[in-house]
Amino acid sequence: MYSKKVMKIFKNPKHIGELKNADGIGKVGNPTCGDVMEISIKVKNKAGKEIVEDIKVKTFGCVAAISSSDILCDMVKGKTIEEVSEITKDDVVKELGKLPPNKIHCSLLAVDALKRAVENYKKKKKV
């Protein structure tokens, strides 16, 4: 059902946890399947660019939810806020290699949590 890459990430996720004093936090859930995801980001200004210096995720969900959220963290770390804002669920699925069609919605959760974390960061920055 799941690819070797998805299972490898699921068994050894690198980005599980939360960041103290996070610059942005995004939390989403899917009431249908019960998955819940929270992403926290730390942003640093380097040479006038806002770079995601660190990212952590707390995921309550299935193999696809955990793998999607962890690989998303790999995709985001070191990128600018602008680059991060352009990431789509298709990008996550492509990076994972393959997900069963009935589990694609899990990658959408990861992207939604990231977008909320970025929105939260931007909102805090304006205050």
Rosetta constraint file for C-alpha pairs under 8 A:
AtomPair CA 1 CA 100 HARMONIC 6.65 0.50
AtomPair CA 2 CA 6 HARMONIC 6.19 0.50
AtomPair CA 2 CA 7 HARMONIC 6.58 0.50
AtomPair CA 2 CA 98 HARMONIC 7.62 0.50
AtomPair CA 2 CA 99 HARMONIC 6.43 0.50
AtomPair CA 2 CA 100 HARMONIC 6.93 0.50
AtomPair CA 3 CA 7 HARMONIC 6.37 0.50
AtomPair CA 3 CA 97 HARMONIC 7.56 0.50
AtomPair CA 3 CA 98 HARMONIC 6.63 0.50
AtomPair CA 3 CA 99 HARMONIC 7.45 0.50
AtomPair CA 4 CA 8 HARMONIC 6.04 0.50
AtomPair CA 5 CA 9 HARMONIC 6.29 0.50
AtomPair CA 5 CA 96 HARMONIC 6.73 0.50
AtomPair CA 5 CA 97 HARMONIC 7.37 0.50
AtomPair CA 6 CA 10 HARMONIC 6.12 0.50
AtomPair CA 6 CA 63 HARMONIC 7.69 0.50
AtomPair CA 6 CA 64 HARMONIC 7.30 0.50
AtomPair CA 6 CA 67 HARMONIC 5.87 0.50
AtomPair CA 6 CA 96 HARMONIC 6.24 0.50
AtomPair CA 6 CA 97 HARMONIC 7.88 0.50
AtomPair CA 6 CA 98 HARMONIC 7.94 0.50
AtomPair CA 6 CA 99 HARMONIC 7.98 0.50
AtomPair CA 7 CA 11 HARMONIC 6.07 0.50
AtomPair CA 7 CA 63 HARMONIC 7.38 0.50
AtomPair CA 7 CA 67 HARMONIC 7.59 0.50
AtomPair CA 8 CA 12 HARMONIC 6.24 0.50
AtomPair CA 9 CA 13 HARMONIC 5.25 0.50
AtomPair CA 9 CA 67 HARMONIC 5.44 0.50
AtomPair CA 9 CA 70 HARMONIC 7.23 0.50
AtomPair CA 9 CA 71 HARMONIC 7.53 0.50
AtomPair CA 10 CA 63 HARMONIC 5.92 0.50
AtomPair CA 10 CA 64 HARMONIC 7.83 0.50
AtomPair CA 10 CA 66 HARMONIC 5.97 0.50
AtomPair CA 10 CA 67 HARMONIC 4.98 0.50
AtomPair CA 13 CA 66 HARMONIC 7.67 0.50
AtomPair CA 13 CA 67 HARMONIC 7.25 0.50
AtomPair CA 13 CA 70 HARMONIC 5.92 0.50
AtomPair CA 14 CA 70 HARMONIC 6.71 0.50
AtomPair CA 15 CA 55 HARMONIC 6.99 0.50
AtomPair CA 15 CA 56 HARMONIC 4.94 0.50
AtomPair CA 15 CA 57 HARMONIC 6.03 0.50
AtomPair CA 15 CA 70 HARMONIC 5.84 0.50
AtomPair CA 15 CA 73 HARMONIC 6.68 0.50
AtomPair CA 16 CA 56 HARMONIC 5.65 0.50
AtomPair CA 16 CA 57 HARMONIC 5.03 0.50
AtomPair CA 16 CA 58 HARMONIC 5.69 0.50
AtomPair CA 16 CA 59 HARMONIC 7.73 0.50
AtomPair CA 16 CA 70 HARMONIC 7.39 0.50
AtomPair CA 17 CA 56 HARMONIC 5.43 0.50
AtomPair CA 17 CA 57 HARMONIC 5.52 0.50
AtomPair CA 17 CA 58 HARMONIC 5.52 0.50
AtomPair CA 18 CA 39 HARMONIC 7.61 0.50
AtomPair CA 18 CA 40 HARMONIC 6.24 0.50
AtomPair CA 18 CA 56 HARMONIC 5.24 0.50
AtomPair CA 18 CA 57 HARMONIC 6.20 0.50
AtomPair CA 18 CA 58 HARMONIC 6.79 0.50
AtomPair CA 19 CA 40 HARMONIC 6.08 0.50
AtomPair CA 19 CA 41 HARMONIC 7.09 0.50
AtomPair CA 19 CA 42 HARMONIC 7.45 0.50
AtomPair CA 19 CA 55 HARMONIC 7.30 0.50
AtomPair CA 19 CA 56 HARMONIC 6.33 0.50
AtomPair CA 22 CA 40 HARMONIC 5.85 0.50
AtomPair CA 22 CA 41 HARMONIC 5.62 0.50
AtomPair CA 22 CA 42 HARMONIC 5.32 0.50
AtomPair CA 23 CA 40 HARMONIC 7.43 0.50
AtomPair CA 23 CA 41 HARMONIC 5.82 0.50
AtomPair CA 23 CA 42 HARMONIC 5.07 0.50
AtomPair CA 23 CA 43 HARMONIC 6.28 0.50
AtomPair CA 23 CA 120 HARMONIC 7.83 0.50
AtomPair CA 23 CA 121 HARMONIC 5.40 0.50
AtomPair CA 23 CA 124 HARMONIC 7.60 0.50
AtomPair CA 24 CA 40 HARMONIC 5.65 0.50
AtomPair CA 24 CA 41 HARMONIC 5.25 0.50
AtomPair CA 24 CA 42 HARMONIC 6.90 0.50
AtomPair CA 24 CA 117 HARMONIC 4.66 0.50
AtomPair CA 24 CA 118 HARMONIC 6.04 0.50
AtomPair CA 24 CA 119 HARMONIC 7.50 0.50
AtomPair CA 24 CA 120 HARMONIC 4.98 0.50
AtomPair CA 24 CA 121 HARMONIC 4.10 0.50
AtomPair CA 24 CA 122 HARMONIC 7.87 0.50
AtomPair CA 24 CA 124 HARMONIC 7.74 0.50
AtomPair CA 25 CA 38 HARMONIC 6.99 0.50
AtomPair CA 25 CA 39 HARMONIC 5.67 0.50
AtomPair CA 25 CA 40 HARMONIC 4.38 0.50
AtomPair CA 25 CA 41 HARMONIC 6.49 0.50
AtomPair CA 25 CA 116 HARMONIC 6.87 0.50
AtomPair CA 25 CA 117 HARMONIC 4.17 0.50
AtomPair CA 25 CA 118 HARMONIC 7.53 0.50
AtomPair CA 25 CA 120 HARMONIC 6.07 0.50
AtomPair CA 25 CA 121 HARMONIC 7.29 0.50
AtomPair CA 26 CA 38 HARMONIC 5.53 0.50
AtomPair CA 26 CA 39 HARMONIC 5.27 0.50
AtomPair CA 26 CA 40 HARMONIC 6.51 0.50
AtomPair CA 26 CA 112 HARMONIC 7.96 0.50
AtomPair CA 26 CA 113 HARMONIC 4.74 0.50
AtomPair CA 26 CA 114 HARMONIC 6.10 0.50
AtomPair CA 26 CA 115 HARMONIC 7.13 0.50
AtomPair CA 26 CA 116 HARMONIC 4.35 0.50
AtomPair CA 26 CA 117 HARMONIC 3.87 0.50
AtomPair CA 26 CA 118 HARMONIC 7.55 0.50
AtomPair CA 26 CA 120 HARMONIC 6.94 0.50
AtomPair CA 27 CA 36 HARMONIC 7.45 0.50
AtomPair CA 27 CA 37 HARMONIC 5.64 0.50
AtomPair CA 27 CA 38 HARMONIC 4.18 0.50
AtomPair CA 27 CA 39 HARMONIC 6.46 0.50
AtomPair CA 27 CA 113 HARMONIC 5.27 0.50
AtomPair CA 27 CA 116 HARMONIC 6.96 0.50
AtomPair CA 27 CA 117 HARMONIC 7.61 0.50
AtomPair CA 28 CA 36 HARMONIC 5.85 0.50
AtomPair CA 28 CA 37 HARMONIC 5.46 0.50
AtomPair CA 28 CA 38 HARMONIC 6.51 0.50
AtomPair CA 28 CA 109 HARMONIC 6.64 0.50
AtomPair CA 28 CA 112 HARMONIC 6.89 0.50
AtomPair CA 28 CA 113 HARMONIC 5.52 0.50
AtomPair CA 29 CA 34 HARMONIC 6.90 0.50
AtomPair CA 29 CA 35 HARMONIC 5.59 0.50
AtomPair CA 29 CA 36 HARMONIC 4.18 0.50
AtomPair CA 29 CA 37 HARMONIC 6.21 0.50
AtomPair CA 29 CA 109 HARMONIC 7.10 0.50
AtomPair CA 30 CA 34 HARMONIC 5.45 0.50
AtomPair CA 30 CA 35 HARMONIC 5.44 0.50
AtomPair CA 30 CA 36 HARMONIC 6.54 0.50
AtomPair CA 30 CA 109 HARMONIC 7.67 0.50
AtomPair CA 31 CA 35 HARMONIC 7.32 0.50
AtomPair CA 34 CA 61 HARMONIC 7.01 0.50
AtomPair CA 35 CA 59 HARMONIC 7.47 0.50
AtomPair CA 35 CA 60 HARMONIC 5.55 0.50
AtomPair CA 35 CA 61 HARMONIC 4.44 0.50
AtomPair CA 35 CA 62 HARMONIC 7.22 0.50
AtomPair CA 35 CA 65 HARMONIC 7.26 0.50
AtomPair CA 35 CA 106 HARMONIC 7.84 0.50
AtomPair CA 36 CA 59 HARMONIC 5.89 0.50
AtomPair CA 36 CA 60 HARMONIC 5.12 0.50
AtomPair CA 36 CA 61 HARMONIC 6.43 0.50
AtomPair CA 37 CA 57 HARMONIC 7.03 0.50
AtomPair CA 37 CA 58 HARMONIC 5.74 0.50
AtomPair CA 37 CA 59 HARMONIC 4.48 0.50
AtomPair CA 37 CA 60 HARMONIC 6.31 0.50
AtomPair CA 37 CA 61 HARMONIC 7.96 0.50
AtomPair CA 37 CA 69 HARMONIC 7.98 0.50
AtomPair CA 37 CA 109 HARMONIC 7.09 0.50
AtomPair CA 37 CA 110 HARMONIC 6.93 0.50
AtomPair CA 37 CA 113 HARMONIC 6.63 0.50
AtomPair CA 38 CA 57 HARMONIC 5.56 0.50
AtomPair CA 38 CA 58 HARMONIC 5.16 0.50
AtomPair CA 38 CA 59 HARMONIC 6.48 0.50
AtomPair CA 38 CA 113 HARMONIC 6.16 0.50
AtomPair CA 39 CA 55 HARMONIC 7.07 0.50
AtomPair CA 39 CA 56 HARMONIC 5.79 0.50
AtomPair CA 39 CA 57 HARMONIC 4.44 0.50
AtomPair CA 39 CA 58 HARMONIC 6.56 0.50
AtomPair CA 39 CA 113 HARMONIC 5.88 0.50
AtomPair CA 39 CA 114 HARMONIC 6.07 0.50
AtomPair CA 39 CA 117 HARMONIC 6.42 0.50
AtomPair CA 40 CA 55 HARMONIC 5.70 0.50
AtomPair CA 40 CA 56 HARMONIC 5.42 0.50
AtomPair CA 40 CA 57 HARMONIC 6.39 0.50
AtomPair CA 40 CA 117 HARMONIC 6.31 0.50
AtomPair CA 41 CA 52 HARMONIC 6.58 0.50
AtomPair CA 41 CA 53 HARMONIC 7.63 0.50
AtomPair CA 41 CA 54 HARMONIC 5.83 0.50
AtomPair CA 41 CA 55 HARMONIC 4.50 0.50
AtomPair CA 41 CA 56 HARMONIC 6.68 0.50
AtomPair CA 41 CA 117 HARMONIC 6.79 0.50
AtomPair CA 41 CA 118 HARMONIC 7.90 0.50
AtomPair CA 42 CA 52 HARMONIC 5.84 0.50
AtomPair CA 42 CA 53 HARMONIC 5.58 0.50
AtomPair CA 42 CA 54 HARMONIC 5.07 0.50
AtomPair CA 42 CA 55 HARMONIC 6.32 0.50
AtomPair CA 43 CA 50 HARMONIC 6.21 0.50
AtomPair CA 43 CA 51 HARMONIC 5.42 0.50
AtomPair CA 43 CA 52 HARMONIC 4.49 0.50
AtomPair CA 43 CA 53 HARMONIC 5.35 0.50
AtomPair CA 43 CA 54 HARMONIC 7.14 0.50
AtomPair CA 44 CA 50 HARMONIC 5.70 0.50
AtomPair CA 44 CA 51 HARMONIC 5.32 0.50
AtomPair CA 44 CA 52 HARMONIC 6.48 0.50
AtomPair CA 44 CA 53 HARMONIC 6.01 0.50
AtomPair CA 45 CA 49 HARMONIC 5.36 0.50
AtomPair CA 45 CA 50 HARMONIC 4.62 0.50
AtomPair CA 45 CA 51 HARMONIC 6.14 0.50
AtomPair CA 46 CA 50 HARMONIC 6.46 0.50
AtomPair CA 46 CA 51 HARMONIC 6.78 0.50
AtomPair CA 49 CA 80 HARMONIC 6.63 0.50
AtomPair CA 50 CA 80 HARMONIC 5.41 0.50
AtomPair CA 50 CA 81 HARMONIC 5.82 0.50
AtomPair CA 51 CA 78 HARMONIC 5.88 0.50
AtomPair CA 51 CA 79 HARMONIC 5.50 0.50
AtomPair CA 51 CA 80 HARMONIC 4.30 0.50
AtomPair CA 51 CA 81 HARMONIC 6.11 0.50
AtomPair CA 52 CA 76 HARMONIC 6.87 0.50
AtomPair CA 52 CA 77 HARMONIC 5.49 0.50
AtomPair CA 52 CA 78 HARMONIC 5.33 0.50
AtomPair CA 52 CA 79 HARMONIC 5.72 0.50
AtomPair CA 52 CA 80 HARMONIC 6.11 0.50
AtomPair CA 52 CA 81 HARMONIC 6.68 0.50
AtomPair CA 53 CA 77 HARMONIC 5.97 0.50
AtomPair CA 53 CA 78 HARMONIC 5.62 0.50
AtomPair CA 54 CA 77 HARMONIC 5.89 0.50
AtomPair CA 54 CA 78 HARMONIC 7.67 0.50
AtomPair CA 55 CA 73 HARMONIC 6.07 0.50
AtomPair CA 55 CA 76 HARMONIC 7.70 0.50
AtomPair CA 55 CA 77 HARMONIC 6.50 0.50
AtomPair CA 56 CA 73 HARMONIC 6.98 0.50
AtomPair CA 57 CA 69 HARMONIC 6.82 0.50
AtomPair CA 57 CA 70 HARMONIC 7.18 0.50
AtomPair CA 57 CA 73 HARMONIC 7.76 0.50
AtomPair CA 59 CA 65 HARMONIC 7.08 0.50
AtomPair CA 59 CA 66 HARMONIC 5.96 0.50
AtomPair CA 59 CA 69 HARMONIC 7.45 0.50
AtomPair CA 60 CA 65 HARMONIC 7.85 0.50
AtomPair CA 60 CA 66 HARMONIC 7.59 0.50
AtomPair CA 61 CA 65 HARMONIC 5.56 0.50
AtomPair CA 61 CA 66 HARMONIC 6.46 0.50
AtomPair CA 62 CA 66 HARMONIC 6.32 0.50
AtomPair CA 63 CA 67 HARMONIC 6.04 0.50
AtomPair CA 64 CA 68 HARMONIC 5.77 0.50
AtomPair CA 64 CA 99 HARMONIC 7.19 0.50
AtomPair CA 64 CA 103 HARMONIC 6.31 0.50
AtomPair CA 64 CA 104 HARMONIC 7.88 0.50
AtomPair CA 64 CA 106 HARMONIC 5.99 0.50
AtomPair CA 64 CA 107 HARMONIC 7.24 0.50
AtomPair CA 65 CA 69 HARMONIC 6.09 0.50
AtomPair CA 65 CA 106 HARMONIC 4.81 0.50
AtomPair CA 65 CA 107 HARMONIC 6.41 0.50
AtomPair CA 65 CA 109 HARMONIC 7.58 0.50
AtomPair CA 65 CA 110 HARMONIC 7.34 0.50
AtomPair CA 66 CA 70 HARMONIC 6.15 0.50
AtomPair CA 67 CA 71 HARMONIC 6.09 0.50
AtomPair CA 67 CA 96 HARMONIC 7.89 0.50
AtomPair CA 68 CA 72 HARMONIC 6.05 0.50
AtomPair CA 68 CA 92 HARMONIC 6.58 0.50
AtomPair CA 68 CA 93 HARMONIC 7.56 0.50
AtomPair CA 68 CA 96 HARMONIC 7.24 0.50
AtomPair CA 68 CA 106 HARMONIC 6.93 0.50
AtomPair CA 68 CA 107 HARMONIC 5.21 0.50
AtomPair CA 68 CA 110 HARMONIC 6.40 0.50
AtomPair CA 69 CA 73 HARMONIC 6.44 0.50
AtomPair CA 69 CA 107 HARMONIC 7.14 0.50
AtomPair CA 69 CA 110 HARMONIC 5.01 0.50
AtomPair CA 69 CA 111 HARMONIC 8.00 0.50
AtomPair CA 70 CA 74 HARMONIC 6.71 0.50
AtomPair CA 71 CA 75 HARMONIC 6.33 0.50
AtomPair CA 71 CA 92 HARMONIC 7.23 0.50
AtomPair CA 71 CA 95 HARMONIC 7.42 0.50
AtomPair CA 71 CA 96 HARMONIC 7.12 0.50
AtomPair CA 72 CA 76 HARMONIC 6.20 0.50
AtomPair CA 72 CA 92 HARMONIC 6.29 0.50
AtomPair CA 72 CA 110 HARMONIC 7.07 0.50
AtomPair CA 72 CA 111 HARMONIC 7.65 0.50
AtomPair CA 73 CA 77 HARMONIC 6.09 0.50
AtomPair CA 75 CA 79 HARMONIC 7.93 0.50
AtomPair CA 76 CA 84 HARMONIC 5.96 0.50
AtomPair CA 79 CA 83 HARMONIC 6.06 0.50
AtomPair CA 79 CA 84 HARMONIC 6.33 0.50
AtomPair CA 80 CA 84 HARMONIC 6.18 0.50
AtomPair CA 81 CA 85 HARMONIC 6.12 0.50
AtomPair CA 81 CA 118 HARMONIC 7.27 0.50
AtomPair CA 82 CA 86 HARMONIC 6.76 0.50
AtomPair CA 83 CA 87 HARMONIC 7.08 0.50
AtomPair CA 85 CA 115 HARMONIC 6.58 0.50
AtomPair CA 85 CA 118 HARMONIC 7.49 0.50
AtomPair CA 87 CA 91 HARMONIC 6.26 0.50
AtomPair CA 87 CA 92 HARMONIC 7.78 0.50
AtomPair CA 87 CA 111 HARMONIC 7.26 0.50
AtomPair CA 88 CA 92 HARMONIC 6.68 0.50
AtomPair CA 88 CA 108 HARMONIC 7.88 0.50
AtomPair CA 88 CA 111 HARMONIC 6.47 0.50
AtomPair CA 89 CA 93 HARMONIC 6.25 0.50
AtomPair CA 89 CA 107 HARMONIC 5.53 0.50
AtomPair CA 89 CA 108 HARMONIC 5.12 0.50
AtomPair CA 89 CA 110 HARMONIC 7.92 0.50
AtomPair CA 89 CA 111 HARMONIC 6.08 0.50
AtomPair CA 90 CA 94 HARMONIC 5.99 0.50
AtomPair CA 91 CA 95 HARMONIC 6.12 0.50
AtomPair CA 92 CA 96 HARMONIC 6.23 0.50
AtomPair CA 92 CA 107 HARMONIC 6.39 0.50
AtomPair CA 93 CA 97 HARMONIC 6.16 0.50
AtomPair CA 93 CA 98 HARMONIC 6.01 0.50
AtomPair CA 93 CA 99 HARMONIC 6.65 0.50
AtomPair CA 93 CA 104 HARMONIC 7.49 0.50
AtomPair CA 93 CA 107 HARMONIC 6.74 0.50
AtomPair CA 94 CA 98 HARMONIC 6.72 0.50
AtomPair CA 99 CA 103 HARMONIC 6.28 0.50
AtomPair CA 99 CA 104 HARMONIC 6.26 0.50
AtomPair CA 100 CA 104 HARMONIC 6.71 0.50
AtomPair CA 103 CA 107 HARMONIC 7.74 0.50
AtomPair CA 104 CA 108 HARMONIC 6.97 0.50
AtomPair CA 105 CA 109 HARMONIC 6.61 0.50
AtomPair CA 106 CA 110 HARMONIC 6.81 0.50
AtomPair CA 107 CA 111 HARMONIC 6.54 0.50
AtomPair CA 108 CA 112 HARMONIC 6.08 0.50
AtomPair CA 109 CA 113 HARMONIC 6.11 0.50
AtomPair CA 110 CA 114 HARMONIC 6.27 0.50
AtomPair CA 111 CA 115 HARMONIC 6.16 0.50
AtomPair CA 112 CA 116 HARMONIC 6.25 0.50
AtomPair CA 113 CA 117 HARMONIC 6.21 0.50
AtomPair CA 114 CA 118 HARMONIC 6.27 0.50
AtomPair CA 115 CA 119 HARMONIC 6.17 0.50
AtomPair CA 116 CA 120 HARMONIC 6.00 0.50
AtomPair CA 117 CA 121 HARMONIC 6.13 0.50
AtomPair CA 118 CA 122 HARMONIC 6.19 0.50
AtomPair CA 119 CA 123 HARMONIC 6.09 0.50
AtomPair CA 120 CA 124 HARMONIC 6.18 0.50
AtomPair CA 121 CA 125 HARMONIC 6.14 0.50
AtomPair CA 122 CA 126 HARMONIC 6.42 0.50
AtomPair CA 123 CA 127 HARMONIC 6.74 0.50
